[in-house]
Amino acid sequence: MCGICGLASRTGTADPERLRAMSATLVHRGPDSDGELVDGPVGLAARRLSIIDLACGDQPIANEDGTVHVVQNGEIYNFRELRAELERAGHRFSTRCDTEALVHLYEEHGEGFADRLRGMFAVAIWDSRRRRLVLARDRYGIKPLYYRDDNGELAFASELRALPRGEVDLDSLEGFLAFNSVPAPYSIFAGTLKLPAGHLLVWEDGVTRVERYARPAPVPASEVRNEDPADLAEELRARMRDSVRAHLIADVPVGVLLSGGVDSSLLAALAAQESGEPVHTFSIGFEERSFDELDDARSVAAMYGTRHEELVVRPDAALLLPRLAETFDEPFADSSALPTYLVSELAARHVKVALSGEGGDELFGGYYTYAADLLALRIGRLAPLARPVVERLPSSSRKASLDYKAKRFVRGASLPPLERHHAWKEIFSADFRAELTGRGSAFDPVDVLRARFAETESAELLARLQDVDLGTYLIDDLLVKTDRASMAHSLEARVPYLDPVVTGLALALPTRLKIRGLQKKLLLRQAAAPLLPRKIVYGRKRGFSIPAAAWLRGDLAPFARDVLAPDTLRRQGYFRPEPVTRLLDRHVAGEEDLSRQLWGLLGFTLWHQHHVERTPGPLRQPRLAEALA
């Protein structure tokens, strides 16, 4: 795991001082060593977090004659198999590191090398013979890669903080207000883009092209797997074991981020069985009892004899929210980033690598929105009749509050399938965005979802909606959260659900093995049943979520009013104070749960203070005791 960056100049030599300055902003991603290469027009740099071949894996790494160099952020889990294949073809290796396989694989397969990889990665390969720079991002978008192409002069990096800052892109801001994260390929700064998942960028003689090399997608409805569920559950359990075994490859200790839900608990169970020594597990709890799920995590830890560590979180916003704004180099407003950040810091005190459960919900049907999608097909036309009654329900601060879900359901149930699915998760509607910003926009962020949805017309409807989440919400929100929160503490987070061995089956499952009524993740629970307590297997969804609604009506309310003060909003110039104050008043009065909207406004405003109004330096993180003092 590393942070990478680089430059490519059409007209001269890459600037080594600029390259060194870019690399310095990424030290938190790789504190163990650093390296750089300047070869004429191209410069590559890497910050290394040593995981495999601790002594000899420093980057950049070259082929035998030094004509091909690579830097990588990530891990390649099939590198041993690739190495054996490449050695049979005559290639010679000088390290045991997974990164070295990339230069030889590129020599054999050219731009097709990325399709052979099993892993999470953002890669840059400089081929000095062809004067070609190739960037690649893994097919699931686990590892980030930003780039800025100014008239053939290319700069790229693992994080936006390493690149020049442009003006705030108003279309990207529109997307952020709709989703609480910035959707790819956009970034918050005009002129800077994200390389989409499963894509290559090739730079040759100042000319850049971007193309897709891989696209995990649901199978056509006619090809879903309709075998006996017991047989499929056994197959899924075996595939998950294979993936966990691969994700345990490391020369340092590996742990599990354990929420107590079925996804992370299954990872902990399989890791404990596959590891040759006790596995470390890490959990977060809350003082609010409806959010405190430490008992479930403890039961799994006790069952498998893990070395368990846990932390109880309190709302210390004055320190923690600004720290999150510094950590996330784009505005980001998923409130679960806070416990993910803290559990990552906790884990980093004991291990360098931790397994995390991202992807399980999108692949196997873990969200209530999927149940609502199917329910709306039957009763969606009746929703407008119930809306006047439902809208009068009092607002609750409890987790999974029925009033919140009921209001969301009746507001969107009569819409077309994709728009309905989005409406249940939408942060700010188009009308409110216009009121909030005081300007209209020709850009509709939902078009990003529509483009993804249009690619899967032959699949079952539920699978198509899951695929939209897999390609947008998972990549732009959940994986960003996990990457930034873990790497802020120099912790490598691995996601075994996002592995071709697992997704190959998940993307072929019929609806009946994912959702039935309000029951979710049917096949995954069946696969996990022999390994976990019944309460965990059939319990409600777990995750590192926080009691944001209650906090913003209590201890965080003064902080929110201070951050979102009218003078601050007028100075920044993006949001009108009147609608923001109205949102705060309605939420604090208990009229409606507007915590996601308020968290988004807080996230953007604090981000702007740290990354636009100031010049951010290298990321500095307090120790856990300092953060919770």
Buried (B, 14 or more C-beta within 10 A) or exposed (E): BBBBBBBBBBEEEBBBEBBBEBBBBBBBBBBBBBBBBBBEBBBBBBBBBBBBBBEEBBBBBBBBEEBBBBBBBBBBBBBBEBBEBBEEEEBEBEBBBBBBBBBBBBBBEEBEBBEBBBBBBBBBBBBBEEBBBBBBBBBBBBBBBBBBBEEBBBBBBBBBBBBEBBEBBBBBBBBBBBBBBBBBBBBBBBBBBBBBBBBBBBBBEBEBEBEEBBBBBBBBBEEBBEEEBEEBBBBBBEBBBBBBBBBBBBBEBBBBBBBBBBBBBBBBBBBBEBBEEEBBBBBBBBEBEBBBBBEBBBBBBEBBEBBBBBBEBEBBBBEBBBBBBBBBBBBBBBBBBBBBBBBBBBBBEBBBBBBBBBBBBBBBBBBBBBBBBBBBBEEBEEBEEBBEEBEEBEBBBBBEBEBBBBBBBBBBBBBEBBBBBBBBBBBBBBEBBBBBBEEEBEBBBBEBBBEBBEBBEBBBBBBBBBBBBBBBBBBBBBBBBBBBBBBBBBBBBBBBBBBBBBBEBBBBBBBBBBBEEEEBBBBBBBBBBEBBBEEBBEBEBBBBBBBBBBBBBBBBBEBBBEBBBBEBBEEBEBBBBEBBBEBBEBBBEEEBBBBBBBBBBBBBBBBBBBBBEEEEEEBEBEEBEEBBE
